[in-house]
Amino acid sequence: MHTEELFEYQSALRYSSDALAQILCHCFENYIVRFVIDGDTFARRFGAEDLSLNDSIIVTHQQQPVALALISRRGLHSRVSALSIRPEMRGKGLGKALMQRIVADAHKRGDRQLSLEVIEGNDPAIALYHQAGLRIVRTLTGHLAAEQSQAEVAPLQEIDPLFVSHRLVAEGATSLPWLIAPESLFKLPGKPRAFSLGQHLAYAVVQVGADKCFLRMIYVPPEHRNQGHARTMLAALQARFSPLPLAANVYVPEVAAPFFDRLGWQQDPLRQFEMTMTLETPQ
């Protein structure tokens, strides 16, 4: 019996956020990292990522959900925001069939690019994505700040996160990972907060969590670089949100890792690969 005959594919549009959260957690059982999410968090998190329920896929077997592919879209760029398969359903060709469907759907929509992130060391998933035509384009890292120094800190001005997004777009800083792209920064789940240093010498966007303050973006305009403004901004943020430690999740392009290393930040052992494929332009 062919794989296609064992499974049924449905649009995620018919499912509630609560149901999708349950399916996602159910399918991510025994994953490399523990995955727990509720319906409200699901809606806020994936809403910020521009989730398209109409293009996302639920796979069922004997009327029970056994796999899920969440698809986010911005213009002609699609991203696999999450792909998970029940442990007992792995090794049956479902992953390959699901990726083929994702790529085919992107072609039908006229998309030009398809991308995703995958944890370094998840070799079966990396092999699956390679087989589907995606290639690794960069590595993403995470960092945890060192203890706050006692040096005098500069004052910060709180601003609208949307202003930071507009500046990034205006200055051409758009080739960024999906989760820290300008389109994400102003609508992060919870209450994103943005700050400016001096007369727009540097910008930062953070999310204040229960046990950490997460740095989602730090940006210094080209004309103000190499003058210590990024270091000053980070020191001011640490002072402002102390005693919460300042941390950057695993969204940071590896090219920026040396900067955090010089500041004494500890690099997260978890790393991700960003993978992408260019889709053929329809004739």
N, C-alpha and C positions, 0 to 999 in steps of 0.2 A: 504494500500500500504506500502511495506517495505521501510525503510530508504534508502537502497541501490538503490531502483528504483527512488528515488527523486533526487539523486545527482550523478554527474559524477566526477571521479578522474583522474587527468592528471598530468604528470610530469612537474615540474617547468622549465625544460630545454628549453621548447619552448617559454618562456617569457623573455623579456629583463629586465635589472635591473630597468629601469624606470617603466615598467609595474608592476614588483613585488613590488616595493616601494609603488606604488599607491594601489595595492591590500592589502598590509600589513596595510597601514594607514586606508583604507576603512573598513577593518575587525576589526581593533582595536578601532573603534568609541565607545565612552562612556567607555573606559577602565579606570582602577583605576588611572593610570597616563597618562598624555597626551602623545601621540605618533605621532611624525611627522618625516618623513625621505624622502629624495629625492633619485633619482636613483644613483647618484655618491656616496653619503654617504652609501647607501645600499651596493653597490659593494665593497667599501673599508672596511666597518665594517664587513660584513659577510664573505668576503674573508679572513680576519684575523682569523675568527672563523672556517675556513675550511669547508665552506658551500658546500654541494654536491647537485647541482641542479638536477642531475639525480635521486636522492633519495628523493628530496623534493616534496611536493604534493600541487596541486591547486585543490580545490573542486568547481565545478560549479553547478548552478541550473538554468535551462532554459537559458543556455549558458552564464550566468553571474557568475563571481567569488564570492563565498560567504564564503570561508574558505581557510586557508593556513597553511601548516606545513612545516617549514624550518628545514632541517636535516643536521647537520654537522657530519663529520666522521673523526676519527683518528684511524688508525689500525682497531681493532675489537671493538671499542667503538663508539657508535652513541649518538648524543645529539640532543634533540629537541630545536633548537635555538629560535624558535618562533612558537606559535600556536595561531591562532586567528580565530574567527567566527563572522560573521555579527550578530548584536544584534537581528534582526528579525528572524534569523535562529537558535537561541539558544533554548534549550528545546525541540528539535525535534529528539534527539538521534544522531545528527551529531557528537558531541564531542566524544561520546562513540565509534561510528563506525570509526571515524578517528584515535583514539588512538589504536583501535584493528588493524587497517591496519598498523599503524606505528610499532607496536610490531611484527606483522606478517612479515613485510618487513625486520625488523632487524634479525628475525630468519632465513629468507631465505638467507640473506647475510652471515650468519654464525657469526654475531656479538656476543660478550660475555657480553656486558654491554650496557644499555640504560639509559641516564640521562637527566635531565632538571633542570631549576630553576623556582620557582614560588613565587610570592609576598606573604608574610605572611598576612593573612586576606582575601585572595582570596579563600574563602572556597569552592565555587563550583568547581574551577579548582583543588584544592587539593583533593577533593573527587573524581573527575574524574580520576586523576592520581593514586590515591590509588586503585580505582576499576580496573585500567589497570595493576596493579601489582607493581607500584613503591612505594618506602618507603623513608621517610625523613632520610637523613644521617647526615646533619649538617645545621646550620643556618649561613647565610652570613650577614655581617653588613657593614655600611659605616661610615666615620668619617671626620670631618672638623677640621683643625688645629686651635689651639688657636693663639692669636696674637704673633708675633715674639718678642722674648726677645732681649735685647741689648748685650747679651754675645758675646764674640769673636767667630767667626765661622771658621771651618776648611776648607781648600781648597779641591776641588773636581777635579777629573780627568775624563773628558768625554771619554767614551768608546763605542764600538759597542754593541748595544742591543743583538746581536747574541751571544756575549761573555758571557753575563749574562745567557742567555738560556742554553748555553753549560755547564756553571758551575753548574747550578741547576740540570741538567740531570746527570752530572758526580758525584755530591754529593748526588744523590738520592732524591732530593726534587721534586718529580714528582706527589705526591698525592695531587694536588692542584685543586681548581675550574677551570673549562675550560677556563674562561676568563683571568686568571692570571697564567695559566700553562706555562711552558717553550716554548711550541709550539706556544703560542700566542704572547709572549712578543716582539719578534724581528720583527713582521709584523703588529703591531697595526696600525689602520688608522691614517692618518696624518703623522707626523714625530716623532716617539718615540725617546726619548733621554735617554741614560743610563750613570750612573756615578759610579765611584769607590772612596772609601774613603781610603786614605793612601795606604799602600801596600796590597790592596785587603782585607781590614778589613771589608768592607760592600759594598753592591751594591744596586742600586736603578734604576728603570725605571719609567719615567714620560711621560705624554702627556700634552703639553701646550695648553690649551683651550682659548677661548675668555675672560672668566671671572674667571677661576680657573686653577691651575696647578694640574693635576690629578696624584696621586701616584698610579702606577699600580703594583709595586713590591718593597719591601725592603727586603734584604736578608743578613744575617750575617752568615758566615761559622761557623760550630760548635765550632771550636777551638778558635774563637774570641768572643763568646757570653758572656753575663753577664759582659761586660766591658764598657758599655755605648756607643758603636759604633753606634747602631741604632738611639739613641737619637741625637748623634753628626751629623749623616748623615741627619736626618730630619731638624735639625736646619740650616745646610748648604744649603739644598734645599730651605728652606723658604727664606733665605737671597738672594739666587741666583735669585729666580723668583719673589721676592717682586716687586710690591705690590699685585700680584695675590695670593690669599689664596691657601694653599696646602690642597688638599682633596683626600680622598680615597673613590671611589665609592663602591656600595653595593656588593662587591666581596670578602670581607675580612672574612675568617673563624672566627667564634665567639670566638674561643680559643685565638685569638690575640687581642680581644677587650680590655681586661684589660691593655695591654701595652699602647694603645692609650688613655685610660681613665687616666692612671697615668700621661701622658703628658698634660692632660687638654684638649684633643681634644673633640669636641662635637659629640656625636653619632647621626647618621641620624635616624629619626623616622621610615623610611622605612627599612624593613628587608626582606630577601628572605630565602626560604628553598631550599636546594639542595636535589633533589630526584633521586633515582637510582633503577635499578633492574638488577639482574644478569640473563642472558639468558642461557638456557640449552645448553650444548655442544652437537652438532649433533653426532649421533652414526655412 
